[in-house]
Amino acid sequence: MNKNGAIIIIEDDEDDQFLLEQAFNELGYENDRMYFPDGVAALEYLHGEISLPFLILSDINLPMLDGLDLRRKLKNDADMNLKCIPYLYLTTALNHQVVIDAYSASAQGFFVKPSSYEDIKDTIRLIVEYWRKCATPNNFLK
């Protein structure tokens, strides 16, 4: 995990992308944000020659490759596993089975998209601040 790296956001709803970007900007986070409309585009990007991202925020209901299948593919990729990129869900899809499936695929967090903008901002702040304080194996790499 690179605390100065990009935040990967996999979200197909442009209105949600806009609100998330507005929240990140208002909170003053300087991490670049990379938005992807589906799991396939995100997977292609993550398998490319990129610098280490800070974290991944993924919706579950996505076209082409949903967030759960994307997480499984990343989890089964030894190179990606060693990068220790936190994978969190930020979604409206909430039922018992979806939460079980998310954590079965080793998600590091599951957040329900808040309905108010202030709650979205608060959720983003909590997520980013938590992961900024968290130590991972690659925090010690030079």
N, C-alpha and C positions, 0 to 999 in steps of 0.2 A: 504494500500500500504506500502510495506516494501522497502525502498530505497536501502537497502543492499541485498534484496532478489534476487532470480533467475529471469532471463528474459526468459519467455516462448516464443519460436519461433515455429510457426506451418507452416512448409514449406516442400512441398514434393519434390522439386527440389534440388538434392544434390549439384549442382554447385552453386545455390543461397545460400544454407546453408554454403558452404565453403567461399564464398565472405563475407557473413554477419559475420561469425566467425573471418575472417581475419580483417574486419573493427573494430569489437569490440576489438580485441587484439591490433591493432595499435593505437586505441584511448585510450587504457589503462584502460578500464572499468573492474573492478574486479568482478562484478556480475557474478555468475555462469550463464551459458546459457544452457537451456534444449531444445532440438530440437525434434519435433514430425512430422511425415510424413503425418498425417491426423487428422481430428477433433476428431475421436473416441479415439485414443490413448491419445490425449491431455485432453479430457474430463475425461477419466479414471484416469489419473494422477492428475488432479485438484480436483477430488472428493476423492482422497486418503488422507492419513495423511501426509501432507506436511507443510513446513513453508510457510509463506505468500510470494508470488512472488512480484517482483517489477512491472512488466508489462507483457502484452501479445502482441506479434506481430504476426498477422495472415495473411496468404494468404487467398484469397477468393476461388479460384478454387483448391479444395482439394478432394482426394478420400474419399469415405465412408461417410463423414460428412463434408460439405463445411464450410467455415469460417462464412458465414451468419447464417447458422443453428446452428453452435456451439455457436455463440454469443447469439442467441435467447435462447438456452438451459441454458446458464450461467445466462442470464438476468432473466429468470423465476425461478431460484434457489435462494431462500431467503438467504441461508447461504453464497452463493458465492457473492450475491449482497452486503452483509454487509462487505465483505473483501475489497471492493473498489479497485479492481485490474484494472488499466487502460487497455482497450481493443482497440488496434489500428490495422488498416489494413495496410499492406505493400504488394502491389499486382500490377500485370500488368493489371488486369481486371478493365478497366475504361470505363464506359458509364454512362449516366445520371441515369438510373434506378438502377444500382448497388450502386451508391453513395447514392441515396435516401434510398435504402434498408438498407445499412450499418448504416446510421444515424437514421433510423427508429428503428433499433435494439439497439440504444443507444451506438454506437461506439464513442470513444473519439477522434478518428483521422482516417483519410484516406489518405494514402500516396501512390503515384505511384512509383513503383520500378524504380529507375534511371537506365539509360543504362551504365553509366560510373562508374568505381570503386570509383573515387574521389567523385562523387555525392552521391553514396551509403554511403560512410563514412560521408559525410556532413549531410545527412538525419538522419543517426543513431545518430550523435552527437547532432543535434537539438532536436530529440525526447527525448533522455536520459536527456539532460540538462533541457529541459522544465519540465519533470516529476520529476526531482530531486528538482526543485524549487517549485513545486506545493504542496499545503497543502490539505490533505484529512482527514476525521474524524478519521481514525486510526493512524494518525501521533501523536495523543494525548494519545493513549493507552500506558500503561506501561506494 
